[in-house]
Amino acid sequence: APTIAVLTPGSYNSAYFEHAFLADQMGVQLVEGQDLRVVDGHVAMRTTEGYKQVDVLYRRVDDAFLDPLTFRPDSALGVPGI
């Protein structure tokens, strides 16, 4: 089965409850940018067993904040290289 995650800007976001509810209803992980990294060209999420490749990432982060290397360098919400 594919590994699926919902990417949220974080708990301070006004829609965080919706992001958490959606992830819970889908039975998938809710992650923030700090939980992810790009490994060998693939997105991976931090787990208790190390990083695990994410096959599907449903992002709830605006485009401008998604990748600080490509868009806004001051963004702490996204993932460098995503």
Buried (B, 14 or more C-beta within 10 A) or exposed (E): EEBBBBBBBEEEBEEBEEBBEBBEEEEBBBBBBEBBBBEEEEBBBEEEEEBBEBEEBBBBBEEEBBBBEBBBEEBEBBBBEB
